[in-house]
Amino acid sequence: MPAKNTWERFFDAHAPIYEDNVFTKNTIHEVDFLLDELHLPPGSSVLDVGCGTGRHAIELAKRGYAVTGLDLSSEMLSRAAAAAKAENVHVEWIRSNATQFTLPERYDAAVCLCEGAFGLLGQRDDTIDQPISILCNISRSLKPQAKAVFTVLNGAAMLRRYQNEDVAQGRFDPLTLVESSEVRPQEGLPAVAVRERAFVPTELLLLFRIAGMSVLNMWGGTAGNWGRRALDLDEMEIMIVACKTAESLAAGDVGKLRA
Ligand SMILES: C[S@@+](CC[C@H](N)C(=O)[O-])C[C@H]1O[C@@H](n2cnc3c(N)ncnc32)[C@H](O)[C@@H]1O
């Protein structure tokens, strides 16, 4: 059996208390925001990548959309499935690494929220290939001109938060915008060593273009405070609204970007 990705280990153990996090408390407002952006006729298909315990997926299903939630953590997904059952809604749940799934041209929209996989690097993940693979897979899963909304960590805020001392101690790598830390999934459980990648807007424009998507807007996307406002340097998260406009790289070509 292959070793679990470190984020899978973390979220499997964190699942029972995930929805206690304050940043999960704005789901209804966030889904209102998403639907304002996406302009989806009822019944449209929506893919939620890194869906976690399914809070957005289930709320979208309650509003009449045909939703697929995809996540790496079986524990997060089993909580999602139980919550959907309790709400009496159907959501298709898929357990997969977001760098590896293929669901070609199935969706009218996609969301990838609150670092749903994008930038949550496994210990062996390449800092460029991981996000590009996820973007290419999402792009391929969309119908032409379909829109997608992402929230990702803001590189400017991360750069402002760290000092040279953190770089020397290996807590932050300014070349790759990767933060390395040890996080306890629950009180009393051992800490898991994890890597999180932030992004700057210029590279996001390029990464999305490689994946065949045009960025329509970048706004403040900090959990609990989404808004159509200019990006603040200290904003924790960037929201990206994008549209599929072209073919993405083929899965096998992602590695060639490094050649
Ligand atoms: C911070 S949670 C966000 C969950 C949800 N989108 C939300 O807004 O509440 C990140 C989720 O991404 C999932 N995840 C992390 N790495 C992943 C990967 N490579 N592929 C798929 N899911 C992943 C985790 O299991 C976790 O459920």
The ligand as an SDF file (V2000), in Angstrom:
LIG
                    3D

 27 29  0  0  0  0  0  0  0  0999 V2000
   -8.8530   23.2860    3.7110 C   0  0  0  0  0  0  0  0  0  0  0  0
   -9.8040   21.9510    3.0870 S   0  0  0  0  0  0  0  0  0  0  0  0
  -10.9820   22.8070    2.0540 C   0  0  0  0  0  0  0  0  0  0  0  0
  -12.2600   22.0140    1.9230 C   0  0  0  0  0  0  0  0  0  0  0  0
  -13.4190   22.7300    1.2510 C   0  0  0  0  0  0  0  0  0  0  0  0
  -13.0970   23.1330   -0.1030 N   0  0  0  0  0  0  0  0  0  0  0  0
  -13.8810   23.9030    2.0690 C   0  0  0  0  0  0  0  0  0  0  0  0
  -13.8970   25.0350    1.5520 O   0  0  0  0  0  0  0  0  0  0  0  0
  -14.2380   23.7050    3.2330 O   0  0  0  0  0  0  0  0  0  0  0  0
   -8.7060   21.2320    1.8660 C   0  0  0  0  0  0  0  0  0  0  0  0
   -9.2400   19.9230    1.2840 C   0  0  0  0  0  0  0  0  0  0  0  0
   -8.4030   19.5650    0.1820 O   0  0  0  0  0  0  0  0  0  0  0  0
   -8.2130   18.1550    0.2150 C   0  0  0  0  0  0  0  0  0  0  0  0
   -6.9760   17.8510   -0.5160 N   0  0  0  0  0  0  0  0  0  0  0  0
   -5.6940   18.1350   -0.1520 C   0  0  0  0  0  0  0  0  0  0  0  0
   -4.8480   17.7300   -1.0980 N   0  0  0  0  0  0  0  0  0  0  0  0
   -5.6050   17.1610   -2.0720 C   0  0  0  0  0  0  0  0  0  0  0  0
   -5.3060   16.5610   -3.3190 C   0  0  0  0  0  0  0  0  0  0  0  0
   -4.0460   16.4700   -3.7730 N   0  0  0  0  0  0  0  0  0  0  0  0
   -6.3300   16.1010   -4.0730 N   0  0  0  0  0  0  0  0  0  0  0  0
   -7.6210   16.1860   -3.6450 C   0  0  0  0  0  0  0  0  0  0  0  0
   -7.9570   16.7500   -2.4790 N   0  0  0  0  0  0  0  0  0  0  0  0
   -6.9660   17.2390   -1.6970 C   0  0  0  0  0  0  0  0  0  0  0  0
   -8.1310   17.8230    1.6920 C   0  0  0  0  0  0  0  0  0  0  0  0
   -8.3720   16.4440    1.9310 O   0  0  0  0  0  0  0  0  0  0  0  0
   -9.1960   18.7480    2.2650 C   0  0  0  0  0  0  0  0  0  0  0  0
  -10.4410   18.1150    2.3310 O   0  0  0  0  0  0  0  0  0  0  0  0
  1  2  1  0
  2  3  1  0
  2 10  1  0
  3  4  1  0
  4  5  1  0
  5  6  1  0
  5  7  1  0
  7  8  2  0
  7  9  1  0
 10 11  1  0
 11 12  1  0
 11 26  1  0
 12 13  1  0
 13 14  1  0
 13 24  1  0
 14 15  1  0
 14 23  1  0
 15 16  2  0
 16 17  1  0
 17 18  1  0
 17 23  2  0
 18 19  1  0
 18 20  2  0
 20 21  1  0
 21 22  2  0
 22 23  1  0
 24 25  1  0
 24 26  1  0
 26 27  1  0
M  CHG  2   2   1   9  -1
M  END
$$$$
